[in-house]
Amino acid sequence: MSSYSDSKPPPKKRGRPKKVKEPEPAPAPAPEPAPAPEPKKKKAMGKLTEKQRAELKAHIEKHKKSGMSPSEVKSHRMSMMVRLRKGMSVKEAHRDIMKK
């Protein structure tokens, strides 16, 4: 018998334990791929319609007359344009801006 096993415990292992590999299951036969659904077309973003431009212009004129400063008007117009491009109406966009 060895005196080493009687007097000292075995040294501790350092580092993380090794990952035990599990046997990989046999790959199942791949089913035939279903036909890919047609991708949904997104609305063209970037340009306002003539109707949106007219409504926005009337909305901004109303704010100019109520005493909004030129910098506030510009900021409000830009915020409105972003929302109009996303498909909101002028009323919805204004309500969204004002609630913030």
trRosetta pair geometry for C-beta under 8 A, 3 or more apart (Angstrom, degrees):
i j d omega theta_ij theta_ji phi_ij phi_ji
1 5 7.4 -98 -180 52 91 115
1 6 7.2 66 145 -38 119 119
2 5 5.3 84 79 5 100 97
2 6 7.5 -176 100 -3 58 90
3 6 5.5 -62 -154 41 46 113
3 7 5.9 24 159 -10 80 115
4 7 6.7 -72 -143 41 23 95
4 8 6.4 -43 -172 42 63 101
5 8 8.0 -79 -116 59 16 63
5 10 7.9 1 -119 -63 74 85
13 17 8.0 79 106 -94 134 72
27 30 7.9 -12 156 -47 110 82
33 36 7.9 1 149 -52 115 77
42 45 7.3 -34 138 -17 114 100
43 87 6.4 100 52 -74 160 116
44 47 7.0 -8 127 37 110 95
45 85 5.0 75 -158 168 87 104
45 86 7.3 20 -121 -86 119 44
46 85 6.6 85 -41 -145 17 126
47 85 7.9 108 39 -116 17 98
48 52 4.1 -124 -174 90 103 125
48 53 5.1 130 110 -57 125 80
48 56 7.0 -31 -170 -3 162 142
48 81 6.9 -87 -53 -142 129 85
48 84 5.7 18 -111 124 112 128
48 85 6.8 -84 -73 -78 77 73
49 52 4.7 97 52 6 76 101
49 53 7.1 -137 95 -5 41 86
50 53 5.6 -52 -149 35 33 114
50 54 6.4 33 154 -19 66 105
51 54 5.9 -56 -151 35 30 110
51 55 6.4 26 154 -15 65 108
52 55 5.8 -57 -146 40 31 109
52 56 6.0 31 156 -20 67 109
52 84 5.1 128 -169 -179 129 130
52 90 7.6 166 -145 -58 69 95
53 56 5.8 -58 -145 38 28 110
53 57 6.2 29 156 -22 65 107
54 57 5.8 -53 -147 34 29 112
54 58 6.5 27 155 -16 63 106
55 58 5.9 -56 -150 38 31 109
55 59 6.2 33 152 -22 65 109
55 90 4.6 -137 145 -40 121 143
56 59 5.5 -55 -147 36 32 115
56 60 6.2 29 156 -18 66 106
56 77 7.1 90 173 -142 112 83
56 80 5.9 148 -134 127 106 132
56 81 7.0 56 -139 -81 154 74
56 84 6.5 -50 -72 -54 125 162
56 90 6.3 -161 -79 -106 59 115
57 60 5.9 -55 -146 37 29 108
57 61 6.4 32 154 -21 64 106
58 61 5.7 -52 -146 34 31 113
58 62 6.6 37 153 -24 62 103
59 62 5.8 -54 -157 29 30 114
59 63 6.9 23 149 -13 63 105
59 80 7.0 172 101 -147 143 161
59 90 5.3 -158 -57 -171 147 131
59 94 6.9 -141 -161 -69 136 130
60 63 5.7 -56 -153 38 37 109
60 64 6.4 43 149 -25 69 102
60 73 6.1 87 -163 -165 98 100
60 76 7.2 155 -113 98 85 111
60 77 5.5 25 -100 -88 132 104
60 80 7.8 -145 -66 37 97 157
61 64 5.5 -49 -147 31 35 114
61 65 6.5 32 155 -17 65 104
62 65 6.0 -58 -153 36 29 109
62 66 6.5 25 151 -19 63 110
63 66 5.5 -56 -145 36 35 111
63 68 4.5 0 159 4 94 142
63 72 7.9 -132 158 116 124 103
63 73 6.0 157 107 -111 119 88
63 76 6.4 -103 145 92 172 160
64 68 6.1 -76 -93 52 34 97
64 73 5.9 36 -81 -105 82 143
68 72 4.6 -125 -177 93 96 122
68 73 5.0 124 114 -64 119 84
68 76 7.0 -31 -179 2 155 146
69 72 4.6 91 55 8 80 105
69 73 7.0 -143 93 -9 40 87
70 73 5.5 -52 -145 34 32 114
70 74 6.4 33 157 -20 65 103
71 74 5.8 -50 -148 34 33 111
71 75 6.4 33 154 -18 64 106
72 75 5.7 -56 -147 39 31 111
72 76 6.1 31 155 -19 66 109
73 76 5.8 -58 -146 39 28 110
73 77 6.2 30 155 -22 64 107
74 77 5.7 -54 -147 34 29 112
74 78 6.5 27 156 -18 64 105
75 78 5.9 -56 -151 35 29 109
75 79 6.4 27 153 -16 64 108
76 79 5.8 -56 -149 38 31 110
76 80 6.2 32 153 -21 65 109
76 97 6.9 101 -141 159 76 158
77 80 5.6 -58 -148 37 29 112
77 81 6.3 32 155 -24 65 106
78 81 5.7 -51 -146 31 30 113
78 82 6.8 34 155 -21 62 101
79 82 6.0 -51 -155 29 32 112
79 83 6.8 21 153 -10 63 108
79 93 7.7 153 129 171 79 102
79 97 5.1 100 133 -111 135 128
80 83 6.0 -65 -155 42 33 106
80 84 6.1 32 152 -22 70 109
80 90 7.1 21 -163 -137 117 73
80 93 5.1 94 -141 137 68 135
80 94 6.8 10 -107 -73 106 69
80 97 6.9 -49 -72 -36 69 149
81 84 5.6 -54 -141 37 32 111
81 85 6.4 36 157 -22 64 103
82 85 6.0 -57 -156 31 28 111
82 86 6.9 24 148 -17 61 106
83 86 5.5 -54 -153 34 38 113
83 88 4.4 -33 160 42 95 135
83 92 7.3 -157 158 105 126 87
83 93 3.6 147 101 -125 137 105
83 96 6.0 160 -121 64 151 141
83 97 7.3 -116 -18 -47 150 99
84 87 7.8 111 -179 -25 32 8
84 88 6.1 -88 -90 64 37 79
84 89 8.0 29 -114 -150 76 13
84 90 7.0 12 -91 -82 110 62
84 93 5.8 -29 -55 -62 71 157
88 92 4.2 -133 -170 93 102 118
88 93 4.4 131 108 -61 129 85
88 96 6.8 -54 -150 -2 164 142
89 92 4.7 92 49 10 78 103
89 93 6.8 -146 89 -6 38 89
90 93 5.8 -57 -145 39 28 111
90 94 6.2 27 157 -19 64 108
91 94 5.9 -57 -146 37 27 108
91 95 6.2 26 156 -18 64 109
92 95 5.8 -57 -147 38 29 111
92 96 6.2 31 154 -22 64 108
93 96 5.7 -56 -149 35 30 113
93 97 6.4 27 155 -17 64 106
94 97 5.8 -56 -149 37 31 109
94 98 6.1 23 158 -14 66 113
95 98 6.0 -61 -142 42 27 107
95 99 6.4 27 161 -24 63 108
96 99 6.3 -56 -147 29 25 107
96 100 7.5 28 154 -25 56 102
97 100 6.3 -59 -167 21 34 111
